[in-house]
Amino acid sequence: MYHRILVPIDGSPTSLRGLDEAIRLAGLMGSVLRLIHVVDELKYVTGFESLPAPDLLPLMEEAGEQILQQGRERAEHAGIRTETLLFTSLAGRLCDLVAEQASAWNADLIVIGTHGRRGVGRVLLGSGAEQILRLAPVPVLLVRAPSGEEEADVQARVDITTT
């Protein structure tokens, strides 16, 4: 039984799909969710400066808080107890932070949305989900993003219902 489910989210459709699966599991098992978001400053460094502009970090943190708040509202709307944590990472890897948080919080499960890239795409882009899977001290549930065709079908249905 999974009592504590850790869910890293970044606001992408893929991570929201993972969140939705975690919400379903938590509803079935009476679990609590902990949503985490990592503000990765290094993602915005071009190599010509040592760090991002000082005024950029507060904006990134504010965006991260909004992502967490939207995730919390989504879970609480389904009746799930939810905690959120925002991390700012200058020198750490996401996978290390997730593994550390899973241990520190005594998580029973980590749920992550993944693109499911294979071959050259995975080699070139890396796989954050795979790195978390390798380091995780607890079971990890990888929730695949819809394929391009499924995603287009979902978007078409959204467009039809909103017009």
SULCORMO-V246735 format. One record per residue. N is the residue number from 1. SS is DSSP state (H for helix, E for strand, C for the rest). PHI is phi in whole degrees, -180 to 180 (none if undefined). PSI is psi in whole degrees, -180 to 180 (none if undefined). Layout:
BEGIN
N&SS&PHI&PSI + N&SS&PHI&PSI
END
This chain:
BEGIN
1&C&none&139 + 2&C&-104&109 + 3&C&-92&-30 + 4&E&-129&116 + 5&E&-116&122 + 6&E&-94&131 + 7&E&-132&103 + 8&E&-73&131 + 9&C&-133&149 + 10&C&-129&6 + 11&C&89&-7 + 12&C&-74&158 + 13&H&-56&-35 + 14&H&-66&-46 + 15&H&-70&-32 + 16&H&-69&-31 + 17&H&-66&-40 + 18&H&-63&-43 + 19&H&-61&-45 + 20&H&-60&-39 + 21&H&-68&-40 + 22&H&-63&-39 + 23&H&-63&-43 + 24&H&-61&-46 + 25&H&-63&-46 + 26&H&-61&-37 + 27&H&-65&-39 + 28&H&-72&-33 + 29&H&-109&-2 + 30&C&67&35 + 31&C&-86&163 + 32&E&-105&142 + 33&E&-104&145 + 34&E&-122&115 + 35&E&-94&133 + 36&E&-127&146 + 37&E&-133&137 + 38&E&-113&121 + 39&E&-83&111 + 40&E&-101&96 + 41&H&-61&-35 + 42&H&-68&-19 + 43&H&-63&-24 + 44&H&-106&7 + 45&C&-85&131 + 46&C&-92&-16 + 47&C&106&-14 + 48&C&-95&-8 + 49&C&-131&164 + 50&C&-81&-34 + 51&C&-145&163 + 52&C&-63&160 + 53&C&-54&139 + 54&H&-58&-31 + 55&H&-80&-8 + 56&H&-78&-36 + 57&H&-58&-48 + 58&H&-60&-35 + 59&H&-67&-40 + 60&H&-66&-41 + 61&H&-67&-40 + 62&H&-63&-42 + 63&H&-63&-40 + 64&H&-63&-41 + 65&H&-63&-39 + 66&H&-65&-41 + 67&H&-61&-46 + 68&H&-64&-42 + 69&H&-63&-43 + 70&H&-64&-40 + 71&H&-65&-42 + 72&H&-62&-45 + 73&H&-62&-40 + 74&H&-61&-45 + 75&H&-72&-44 + 76&H&-68&-30 + 77&H&-61&-30 + 78&C&-89&4 + 79&C&83&22 + 80&C&-101&129 + 81&C&-66&134 + 82&E&-141&136 + 83&E&-115&155 + 84&E&-133&148 + 85&E&-141&135 + 86&E&-110&132 + 87&E&-120&144 + 88&E&-111&121 + 89&E&-117&115 + 90&C&-97&-37 + 91&C&-128&5 + 92&C&-106&165 + 93&C&-97&146 + 94&H&-54&-45 + 95&H&-61&-39 + 96&H&-66&-44 + 97&H&-64&-42 + 98&H&-64&-45 + 99&H&-62&-43 + 100&H&-62&-43 + 101&H&-66&-38 + 102&H&-62&-41 + 103&H&-70&-48 + 104&H&-64&-35 + 105&H&-92&-5 + 106&C&59&45 + 107&C&-64&148 + 108&C&-97&-20 + 109&E&-158&146 + 110&E&-115&132 + 111&E&-118&127 + 112&E&-135&135 + 113&E&-79&141 + 114&E&-138&150 + 115&C&-78&-21 + 116&C&69&33 + 117&C&-64&149 + 118&C&-132&167 + 119&H&59&-136 + 120&H&-62&-38 + 121&H&-58&-41 + 122&H&-71&-40 + 123&H&-64&-45 + 124&H&-73&-41 + 125&H&-94&-16 + 126&C&75&173 + 127&C&-139&105 + 128&H&-61&-40 + 129&H&-63&-41 + 130&H&-65&-40 + 131&H&-65&-41 + 132&H&-63&-44 + 133&H&-57&-41 + 134&H&-69&-33 + 135&H&-97&-15 + 136&C&-63&135 + 137&C&-84&-2 + 138&C&-136&169 + 139&E&-59&150 + 140&E&-125&130 + 141&E&-105&117 + 142&E&-97&125 + 143&E&-109&115 + 144&E&-74&143 + 145&C&-71&155 + 146&C&-65&151 + 147&C&-66&168 + 148&H&-55&-40 + 149&H&-68&-45 + 150&H&-63&-41 + 151&H&-63&-41 + 152&H&-65&-38 + 153&H&-65&-44 + 154&H&-62&-45 + 155&H&-63&-39 + 156&H&-63&-41 + 157&H&-65&-39 + 158&H&-64&-45 + 159&H&-62&-40 + 160&H&-66&-43 + 161&H&-74&-22 + 162&H&-93&-9 + 163&C&-98&none
END
